[in-house]
Amino acid sequence: MRYTKPKLIQLIHIAKHKLGIDEDTYRMILQNETGKNSCKAMTINELMRVYDHFEQAGFKRTAKRHRSPASQKAKVKHNIALKIRALWIEMYKAGVIRDGSEDALNSFVRNVVNPILQQQDKPLVLNVQSLDYKFGSIVLERLKKWQKRTTKEVK
């Protein structure tokens, strides 16, 4: 992978913390790998050597995980949002939807509701939690129609 210098420094400091390396040992590793005792003074190639050393020592980089809608414990404005989430998850498990994450659901909700709200000069919706019954039912019906279309195609 290709990293920038600030990103490599950040990853090295995360690795130091995750591996539980104290400051003296950390400085010694930097000195042994590059001849310098500060990340700021290193080039990208030197930082990559230090990062590779930490990977060999057992550091594994983890990415942010996309949370499924079921894992969200947010309060909802109306219970219809829970029904929308349940249908979204069901459609994801059936293979109708490629991305079953909360972000994808929120994007779908915005694409359905915000054009209507723009015509009415009302504040836009950012996520499924902020749906009231009126707009929640619109989103729910769109999902049901989508699900019905795909089940007809399969049969």
C-alpha positions in Angstrom: 0.0 0.0 0.0 1.0 3.6 -0.5 1.0 5.8 2.5 1.7 9.4 3.2 4.3 10.4 5.8 1.7 11.6 8.4 -0.3 8.4 7.9 2.8 6.2 8.5 3.7 8.2 11.6 0.1 7.7 12.8 0.2 3.9 12.1 3.6 3.6 13.8 2.3 5.3 17.0 -0.8 3.1 17.0 1.4 0.0 16.6 3.6 1.2 19.5 0.5 1.5 21.7 -1.1 -1.8 20.6 2.1 -3.7 21.1 2.6 -2.2 24.5 6.1 -0.9 23.8 7.5 1.6 26.3 9.2 4.8 25.1 12.8 3.7 25.6 12.3 0.4 23.6 10.4 2.4 21.0 13.4 4.8 20.5 15.8 1.9 20.4 13.8 0.2 17.6 13.7 3.5 15.6 17.5 3.8 16.1 18.2 0.2 15.1 16.0 0.3 12.0 16.9 3.8 10.6 19.7 5.4 12.7 17.2 8.1 13.8 15.3 8.3 17.0 12.3 10.4 15.8 9.7 9.6 13.2 9.5 13.2 12.1 13.1 13.1 10.9 12.6 10.0 8.8 11.9 9.6 5.1 8.9 7.6 3.9 11.1 4.6 3.1 12.6 4.7 6.7 9.1 4.9 8.1 8.0 1.9 6.0 10.9 -0.1 7.5 9.8 0.8 11.0 6.2 -0.1 10.2 7.3 -3.4 8.7 9.2 -4.1 11.9 6.1 -3.6 13.9 4.1 -5.8 11.6 6.7 -8.6 12.0 6.4 -8.0 15.8 2.7 -8.8 15.6 0.9 -5.6 14.8 -2.1 -5.9 12.5 -3.9 -2.9 11.1 -7.6 -3.0 11.5 -10.1 -1.0 9.5 -13.2 0.7 10.8 -16.0 -1.8 10.5 -19.3 -0.8 8.9 -22.0 -1.4 11.4 -25.1 -3.2 10.4 -28.4 -1.4 11.1 -29.2 -3.9 13.8 -26.2 -2.9 15.8 -27.4 0.7 16.1 -28.8 1.6 19.4 -30.0 5.1 18.5 -33.3 6.5 19.5 -35.9 6.8 16.7 -38.5 9.4 16.1 -41.1 6.9 15.2 -41.3 3.1 15.4 -41.6 2.8 11.6 -37.8 3.4 11.4 -37.4 0.0 13.2 -39.6 -1.7 10.6 -37.6 0.0 7.8 -34.4 -1.4 9.4 -35.8 -4.9 9.7 -36.9 -4.9 6.1 -33.5 -3.5 5.0 -31.7 -6.3 6.8 -34.0 -8.9 5.5 -33.4 -7.7 1.9 -29.7 -7.7 2.5 -29.7 -11.3 3.7 -31.8 -12.3 0.7 -29.1 -10.8 -1.6 -31.4 -8.0 -2.9 -29.1 -5.3 -1.4 -25.3 -5.3 -1.8 -24.5 -3.1 1.2 -26.5 -3.8 4.3 -24.8 -1.1 6.4 -26.5 1.7 8.3 -24.7 4.2 6.0 -26.3 2.6 2.9 -29.7 2.6 4.5 -29.3 6.3 5.4 -28.3 7.1 1.9 -31.4 5.3 0.5 -33.6 7.2 2.9 -32.1 10.5 1.9 -32.5 9.7 -1.8 -36.2 8.9 -1.3 -37.2 11.6 1.2 -35.1 14.7 0.5 -36.4 15.4 -3.0 -39.9 15.6 -1.5 -38.8 17.8 1.3 -36.9 20.1 -1.0 -40.1 20.8 -3.0 -41.8 21.7 0.3 -38.9 23.9 1.5 -38.6 21.8 4.7 -35.4 20.7 6.5 -33.8 17.7 4.9 -33.5 14.2 6.5 -30.0 12.9 7.3 -30.8 9.4 8.6 -33.5 6.8 9.2 -33.8 7.8 12.9 -35.2 11.2 12.1 -38.1 9.9 9.9 -41.6 10.7 11.1 -44.5 8.4 10.3 -45.5 10.1 7.0 -42.1 9.9 5.4 -41.3 6.6 7.1 -44.3 5.0 5.4 -43.1 6.3 2.0 -39.7 4.8 2.5 -41.2 1.5 3.8 -43.5 1.2 0.8 -40.6 1.9 -1.6 -38.6 -0.9 0.1 -41.6 -3.3 -0.1 -42.1 -2.5 -3.8 -38.4 -3.1 -4.4 -38.5 -6.4 -2.6 -41.6 -7.5 -4.5 -40.0 -6.6 -7.9 -36.9 -8.7 -7.1 -39.0 -11.7 -5.9 -41.0 -11.6 -9.2 -37.7 -11.6 -11.2 -36.5 -14.7 -9.3 -39.7 -16.7 -9.9 
